[in-house]
Amino acid sequence: MVDGSKQLLTSYLFFTSEAIRPIDFFSKNCYNVAMKRIIILFLLLFAVIKIHAMDAVFVGIGPELNAASREGVALGGTLIAGVELDQNFAFGLKTGFFHNLDTVSSLKTVGFFRYTLLHWMPGPFVQTELGLAVFFEYNEAFPAFLGALAFGWRFDFDSFYLEPTVRGGYPSMWGLSVVAGRRFNIR
């Protein structure tokens, strides 16, 4: 591959004018660049997985309480979309907006990987979450990496489901959510 075309491909994949440039976490463009990279990674992972290996696709929405605040509780909503690879494994994207009804609000986007503990039935699961959070306070934005470990229980009702979840991690020490959604079988 010629150096010029290699640099062009690299700059296209990483949305930079140079070949590879680290993210400046204090710039206003940090969140956009990082989100583009996460979405491209998710799409590449999705493209690698063969369609016949997937069991279902699911989407959901629900309320959440968490500690994305200096004091007290932040309230908000979560939107989730994912792919079930088999009876035990699933992955997807989750985004949410939260506000503490005072001065702090946050936007969080994470990728998650889920392992269902009982493979013969829907039920308890463990989920790891990695992504980005942007906190807004007094007209300023503060980006942060997000990492969490969540425990939940999935209740299936034919093609609909309900998932109460408890999570702990950084930068929000805790979170409680209930997601209701729909599961679309592929097989």
N, C-alpha and C positions, 0 to 999 in steps of 0.2 A: 504494500500500500504506500502510495506517495505521501511524504510528510504533510503536504498541504491538505490533501483529502482527509488524512488522519486527524489533523487539527480541526478541520471543518466538522467532521463527525463528532469529535469530542466536544467542541463548542456547542453543537446542536444538542447533544445529550445533556450537557450541564448548563445550558443557557448562559454561557459566558462568552466574552469576546476573546479571551485568552484560552489556552488549551485546558488548563485546570486551575481554578482559583478557589481558595478556601472561603467559606462563608464568613462575612463580617457580622457577628451577632449584635453589633451595636448600630447597624445601619437600618434605615426604614425598609429597605428591600429584602432584609434577611428572611422574613416569613415567606414571602413569595417565592424566592429561590429555593428555600428548603422544602416548601410544599410541592413545587414542581418536581423536585428530585424524589420525594416520597411517592408521588403519584406515578412517576415513570417506573420506579422500582416495583410498585404494586402491579402495574400493567405488565411489566416483564415477568414477574412471578406468575401472574394470571395466564400469560401466554405460554409459559413453560408447561403448565399443568394441562394434561390432556382432558378434553371435554368428557370423555367416557369415564374418567376417574372421579368425576364429581357426582355427589348424591343429590344436592339441592343448593338453591340460592335463597338467601333470606334477607328481608329488610324489616326495619322496625323503628319505632319512635316512642319516646317516653320522657317523663320528668326525672330530674336528678337534684339531689342535695349534696353539696360538697363543701370542703374547707378552702375554696378558692377566694379567700377574703382575709383581710388583716384581722378582723374580729367577727365572730359570729358565723353565719351560714350563708352560702351563695346558692341561689335557686336558678334553675334553668332547664333546658331541654336537650335531649340527645337524639341524634339520627344515626342509625347503624345499618350497614350493608355487608354481607359476608357470603362466603362459599363454604359449604360442608363437603369435605373431601371424602369422608366415610362416616361411620358411626362414632368415631372418636375424635377426629380432627376437623377444625374449621379455622378460617382466617378471614379477615376483612378490614374495613375502615369504619371509624366512628368519629363523629364530630359533634360538638356541642357549644352552646353559648350560655354563660352563667353571669349572674349579677347579684351583688350583695345588698341591693336596694339602698345603697349609700353612695360610694364613690368608686368602687372597684368592680370591673367586669372583665370577663375573660372569654377567649375563643380557643377551643382545644380541638386538635385533630390528631388522631392516633391510628396506628395500625395495630391489630390484635391477632394473637394466635391462641386458640382455645383447644383444650383437651377435656373431653367428657369422661368422667371417672367410671361410669357404668355403661359399657358399650351396648348392652342389650335393651336399654330403654333411655329416653331422654331424662335427664335429672341433673345431678350435681356436676359442675364443671369448674376448672381452674383456667384463668385467662391471663396472659401477659400482655401488657400494652406499652408501646413505645411511640413517641411522637413529639409534637410541638405544642406549646401553649403561648398565647400572647395575652398579657395582662394590660388592661387599660385603666389608668388612674390619672385624674387631673389633666386630660388631653395629652397624655404621653403613653407610649407603648413600650412594654418591657417583655421581650421574648424569653422563653425558657424551654429547656428540654423537659419532656414529661415521661415518666416511667411509673408503672403501677402493676400490682398483682391483684387480681380480682377473683372472688369466689361467688358463684351464683347457682341458681337452680332453674332449669328450663321445664316449663309445663306445656306440653303439646295438646292442642285441641284440634284434631284433624290437620288442616293446613295453617292454622293460626297458633301462635305461641305467646307465652308470658314469661319474662325473665326478671326476677328480682336479683339484684347483684350488690355486693359489698366490696369496696375496693380500698386499698391503701397504697400510698406511694409518694412521689415527689412531682411537682411542688404542692399538690393538695394532699394533706395527710390522710384524708378519708373521703369516701363518697358513697352514697346510697342511690340506687336507681331502680326503676321498674320500666322495662321495655316491653311493649306489645307490638307484635308484628305478624308478618305473613311469610310462610315458607313455600317455595315453589319447587316441587320435585322435578328432577331432570330425567331420572331413570323411569 
